């Protein structure tokens, strides 16, 4: 007989805070993450509903001026096409066994290559030339690459100098020198003849961003079917790919921010502080590329504070302080570096108060969209920050009084401001290259087909349907996370970044192109909702339908006629 031995039960590692095995949630975490979910559900529920009634569109008559039209849609058609799309997805369920066998790492590689291939075809087909702000950055970076700093000096021969009354562009927007530094490195390596190297990096960054979102979906939900649906939704998201012609920090900043989210989620799930190192580096470079990505910083700090309260990991608060110093300090160091190299002293630039004032004004484009208000006030007050801010606050007070006295006008203003950004489904991805010059003639190629022919019309129809479905799925996903008690600092991190972008552009300067880099962040939660919809248990619904079908049988008609003969 074998002798039984009493073994002590082995202790298992603490389960990661994922959708399948959540750590015990503190009351503080529960309150914070569900407040975020509430606001996200209300905001995107509103956008999803309005998407069936209305679409914002760039006026083809005033296309270069970015004038937005608010067009009423055919509700029946929108519902019909959405229903057809959902039915097609349900029909695909029969291939689920096949999809389940797919190696997800191989699928992630295929997605990345697919995005990069489409991106390269597009940027080399249209060969867009920078203009406006991107041209200022391009000129400064390529000059700096050969140690020429002319464009940082006032009253010299630099791009669009008359628009800025001869003063350097960087007196108004010194934070742009972060992306100038990145471009300078690129042009020192690849030459200064063309902006194409930056466009190529944009394409590679988009592929990396999509890969990062697929991996985040796997981290959060631990389900192959959900990651597959995320890859499917990402493969249909063409706007960021088309946007790669824009020589600006949006795409690179988005990609770095997404990967910073990936490493922060890894840290939250494992409590291994080593993941904070790549997270911090990526976040800092992300804000250097695009200063508005301080929104990621704020979201990270909020979640790190929640993590400290929940896990008593004081390294989290130390990291929060460190990344605040690093992200803000890096911008100041870069500005100081260029000032030293150029031998100039730049002004502090247009403040957030001026951007807030701009966001409350009417515009020829759409409510709250870009105007020269902030630039004019700053120039008028000779770069005096206090005086410019004081004048801006006066205008803000006037607008607040107007809004309070005319609440219907205020509601219309901010409703249109939201919809002009989030419900303009192209997000100016086509516009940013169409209105600019091109190194080669686009006639007869893909560029002309997208700009002026049927391919462009098809893309606009696709974008409209895609965004309606995506917003709807995201709202359902947020609701499902709450109902199923799956909300935590990991699953709500991307929605918090989204709400940061929503809130900032609700209050400050607006443009639909600013929203584009937030759109991919919707996809992991939308994929979770899509998985619930397609692979959900509908047994109760089927029973209810069966009971409804039984109702007519309970009321059999009485036959009136001749009696049956024996």
N, C-alpha and C positions, 0 to 999 in steps of 0.2 A: 504493500500500500504506500502510496506517496504521501509524504508528510506535508500537511498544509502549513504554509508560512503566512504570518500576518504582516502584510506590507503596509507601510504608511502611505496614505494617498498622496500622489504627486501633486504639487502645486502648479497650477497652470498660469501662464502669463496673462497679464491683464488684457482683456479683449480691446482691440482698437475701436475708437469711436466712429464706426462706420454705420452704414444703413442696416447691416445685418447683425452687428454685435456692438451695441452702444454701451459706453461706460455709464455709470450711475450719474444722472444729471443733477446738478445743483439747482436750487430754486432761482439763483441769480442768472445762470445760463438759460434756464427755461424762459424767464421773463424777457431777457434781452433778445434771444434768437426769435422768439415768437412775435415780439413787437416788430422786428425787421420783416418777418414773414407777413404780418398784417399789412404793413405799408406796401410791400412788394405786391401782394395780392390785389390790393385796392388800385395801385398805380397801373399794373399791367393788365388787370381785369378790365379797367376803363379803356386802356389802349386796345385791347383785344376786341371788346364790344364795338368800339367806334370804328375799328378797322373794317367791319362788315357794312357800315353805313357811309363811310367817307374815305377818300384817299387824298393825301397832299401830293402835289405834282409841281415840278418846275415848269413855269409858263414857257411854252415853246416860242412865243412871240418875244418874251423878254428873258431868254435863256441865259445869256451871259451875265445878266443883272441878278440872277438867282431869285427872281420873284416867284413866290409860292402861290399856287392856286389850291383852293379847298373845294374839291369836286365831290358831289354827292354820287354815291355808287348805287347800282341796282342790287338791293338787298337779296332778292330772290336768286339772282345769278351767283352772288358771292356764296350764299348758303349752298346752292346746287354744286358749284365746283369744289367747295370744301368737302361736301358730303361725298362726291365722287373720289376725291383724293383719299379720304378716310376709308372708303370701300376698297379702293385699290390696295391700301395697306393691309386691310383685313384679308384680302385675297392672297396676299403674300405669306400669310401664316402657314399655308400648306407646305411652304419650303423651309419651315423653321428647323426641322431636323437637319437639313443641309447646312443652314447657317450655323447651327450649334457645333458643327464639326470644323468650322473655320478656325484656324489658328489666329488669335487676336493680334499677336505681335506682327504676323505677316500682313494682316488687314491694316494695322496702323502704318506699316511701311508703304503699303499700296496707297493709302490715303495721302500720305506725305508726298510721294512721288507724283500722284495725280494732281495735287494742288500746285506743286512746283512746275509741272509740265504745262498746265493751263496758264499759270502766271507768266512763264517765259514766252509762250506763244503770244500772249496779249501784249506784254511790254515791248517785245521786239517787233510787233506788228504796227503799233501806233507811235513808238519812239517819241513820247511826249517831252516837250521842253518846259522847264520850270517857269513859273510866272508868279507875280505878286510876292507873298511872304516866302514861298519856297525859292523864288529867284534871288531874293535878298540873301537867304542862307547859302544857296549854291555859289553866288558870287563871292561872298565873304570866305567860305570854306576853301574854294579853289585858289583865291588870292593868298590866304594864309598858308596854303600848302607850298607856296613859293615865297613865303615870308613877306608878303605884301598885305598891309593892314589899312589900306586906303578907306575902305567902307566903314571903318570905325571912327573916322575923323569927320567932323562937321564941315560942311561947305566944300566938299571935294566931289569928284566925278564918280558917284556910285549909283547903282540901280534905283530908279524911281525917287531920286533925291528931291524933286519938286513937290511930290506928294507929302514929304515930311519937312517942307519949308527949308530944305538944305541941311537939317540936323540928321545926324546918323540914326538909322533905324533902331539901333541898339540903345539909344537914349530912352526910347519908348518901350522896347521889349528886350531888355538885357538877358532874360532867362533863355532866349533862343540861342545864346552862345553855347549852351550844352550840346544841342544837336549840331551846331557848327563844328564843335570839337570832334564829334564822331565823324562827320563828313570830311573834315580835314584829314584825319587819319586815313580814311578810305581813298581820298584823292591823292594823297602822298604815295600810296601804294599802287593805285591803278591809273593815275594820270588825271589831268584836269580838263580834258577835251570835251567830256560829256558827263551828264548826270546819270548815265545808264548804270554805273556800278552801284549807286544807291538804290536804284529800282530793282536790280538783281538781288541785293540784300533784302529788300522789302519782300520779294517773292519767297526767298529762303526763310525769312522770318515768319511769313504766313504759314508755310508748311510746318514749321516748328510749333507755331501757336496751335494749329489744328491737332498736331500730335500730342501736345501738352493737354489739350482739353479731353482728348480720348483717354489719356492716362488718368486724368483727374476723375473722369467718370468711373473708371475701373476702381480707383481708390475709394470713392464715395459709396458705390452701390454694390460692388463685388458680384455683379451679375453679367455674364457674357452677353446675354440678350440686350441688356441696357447699353453696354458699350457698343454693341453692333448698331443699335438704333442711333446712338450719338454719332458714330462714324457716318451713318446714312444721312443724318441731318447736316453734318458738316460738309459732306460731299455736295450738297445742294446749295450751300451758302457761298455764292459767287461774289458778293459785293466786296468783301475784303481783298479778294484776288484781283479784281478789276481796279481796285483802289491803289494797287502797288505802283502805278505810274506817278503817284504823288510823292515828290521829293521832300518829305517831311518826317517828323518823328513819330507819327501816329502808329504805323504798323509795327515798327521795331519796338516801340514802347509797349504796345499791346502784347506782343510775343513774350517779352521779358517779364511783364507783369503776370501773365498767365503761368509761366514757369516758376515765378516767385510764389504764387498761390499753391502750386503743386508741392513745393518743398515745405511751405508752412503747414499744409494739410498733413504731410508726412510727419512733421514734428508733432502736431497735435495728436496724431494716431499712435505714435511710438514714444513720445517724450524724450527722443534722442536729440540733444542739443546740436549735434553736428549738422543736422538738416537746416539749422538757422544760418549757417555760413553761406551756402549758395543762395538761400532765400534773400538774405540781406544784400549780397553783391548784385543779384539780379534786380532787386527793387531799386537800388541806388542808380544803376545804369538805366533802368526804365524811366526814372524821373529826370535823368539827364537828357534822355532822348525826347521825352515829352513831359513838360513840367506839370501838366494837369494830372499826371499819374500820381500826384500826391494824394489823390482819391484812394488809390491802393494803400498808401501809407496809413491814412486815417482808418480804413477798414481793418488793416492788420493790427493797429494799435488797439482798437476796440476789442477785437477777438483775443488778443494777447492779454488784455486786462481781465476778460472773462476767464481765460485759461488760468491766470494766476489765482483768481478767487476759487475756481473749481478744483485745481490740482495742487495749489500751494507751491507751484514751481516759480520761484523768484527769478530764475534765469529768464523767464518770459518778459517780466517787466524791465529787466536790464537790457534785453534785446530791443524792446520797444523804444527805450530811451536812446539806445545806440543808433537805431535806424533813423530816428527823428533827426539826430545830430548829423548823421552821415548824409542823408538825402538833402537836407536844407543846406548843410555846410558845403557839399560838393558843388552845388550851383554857385555859391558865393566864391569858392576857390577858382572855378573856371572863369567867372567874370573878372576876378582880380588878375588872373593869368593873362587874359587878353588885354586888359587895361595896361598891364606892365609891358607886354610885347609891343603894343601899339603906341604907348606913351600918351594915353588919354585917360580921362576920368569920366565915366558914364554916369548918367542920372539913374535913380533907383527904378524908374520905369512906371508904367501905368499900373495903379494899385487895384486890388480886388474891389475896393469901394467904387472905382470907376467902371469896372466890369459889371458890378451890381446895378449901377445907374444905367448902363447901357442895356442891360437885360430887362429893364422896366419901361423902355422907350418904344414908341412905334418905329417901324422901319419900312422902307420901300420893299424889302424882301418878305418879311413876315414879322409878327409881333415879337419883340425882344431879340431879333437877329442883329447881326453886326451893323453898326453905324460908326461914323467917325466921332461920336460923342466923347468918348474917353480920351482919344488922341487930341481932339480940339481943346478940351478943358485943360489937359496937361500942358499943351503947347502955349495956350493962352496965359497960364500961370507960370510960365518960364521954368517948368520942371520943379516947381515948389510943391512938394508932396502934401504939406499941411493945407496950403491954399487950395490946391486942386481937390483934395478930399472934402474940404469944407464946402466948396461949390457943388460937388457931386451930392453931398448929403442934403443940401438945400433942394436939389432937383428930386432926390429920392423922397423927401418929405412931401413935396408937391404932388408927386405921383401917388403916394400913399393916401393923401387926402382925396385925390381924385378917385382912386379906387374905392375908398370908404364911402364917398358920396354917390358913387355910381356902381353899386355891386354887380349889376348885370353886365356892365362894360368890363369890370375886372374879371368876371367869370369867363366872358368871351375872349378876353385878351389872353389869359393863361391857358384856356382850353386850346386856342389856336396855336399858342406857343408850344404846348406839348405835342400836338398832332402834327405841326409843321416839321418837327424833328423826328419823332418816333414813328409817325405814320407816312413818312416819305420813303417808300420802300427801297429806292435805289441808294439812299444816303449819299447822293451826289458822287457815287463811285464812277459813273460814266461822265458826269459833268466835269470832274476835275481834270480830265484829259481832253475832252471834246472842245472846251472853250480855249485851249492853249495851242501854241504852235507845235509842229512836229518836224523831226529831223528828216523824215521821208514822207512823200505824199501817201495819204491813207486811201486814196481812191482805188476802187477795185479790190480792196483787201478786207480783212476782218474788221478793221477800224471803221470803215465806211458802213459795213453791214450792221455794226452795233450802233453807230452814231445816227444813221439816217435811213436804215432799211429794216427789213422784217426781223432780223436777228435782234435788233434793239427793242422792237415792239414785243417780241416773244420774251425777252429778258425782263422787261417791265411787268408783263403779265405774270411771269414766274415769280418775280420778287413780291408782287402784291399778294398772291396766293400763299407763298412760302411764309411771309411775315405774319399773315393772319393766323395761319396754323401754328406757327412758332409761339406767338404771343398767347394764344389760347392754351397750348400745351404747357407753357411756362406757368400760367395762372393755375391750371389744374394741378401741376406738379407741386407748386407751393402749398396749395390747399391739401393735397394728399400727404405731403411731408408732415403738415401740422396734425391732420386727423389721425395719421398712423403713428404719431409721436416719434417721428424720425428727424426732428429738427435738432441740430447741434452746431457747434462752432465750425465743424467741417462742412456740413451740407449747406450751411447758410453763408459761407464766406463769399462765394461768387455772387449770390443775390445781394449781399451787402455792398459789394463793389458796384453792382448795377444801380442800386438805390443811391449810392454816392454820386454816380454820374447823372442819374435822373434829377436828384436834388440840386446839384450844382448848376446844371443847364436849365433847370426850371427857374432858378433865381438870377443867374448871370447870363452872359452872352450866349446866344443860341445859334446853332446851325445843324442841319441834319447830318452833315459829314462828321461832326463831333461825336455823334451817336454810334457811328459805324463800328468803332472798336469795342463797344460794349455788347453788340449784337451776338457775337459768338459765345459770350459768357452765359447766355440764356440756354444754350444747347444741352448741357448735362442735366439740368432740371427738367427740361422739355423731353429729353430722352427717357427719363424716369417715368414721366407721365404717359408717354407713348407706349412704354412697356406695360404699364397698368391697363391702358385702354385695349391694347391688342391681345395681351395674354392674361387678362383678368378672368376671374371666376364669375361667369354669368349664369350660374345654376339657379339662383334665386329669381333672376329676371325671367329665365326660361319657364320656371314654375308659375310665375305671375302671368306670363303670356298664355300658358296652357290653361290656367284657370279662367282667363278672359275668354278663351276659345270655347270653353265648356258652357258658358252662359247661354248661348242660343239653344243648346240642346235641352235646357231646363224648361224652355217654353215651346214645346212642339205644337204645331197648329192642329186643331181638331178637324178631322175630315167630315164633311157633310155630304151625304149621298145615299145611294141605295144600301139597305141592310144586306149583310152577307147571307146568302141562302145556305141552308143546311145541305 
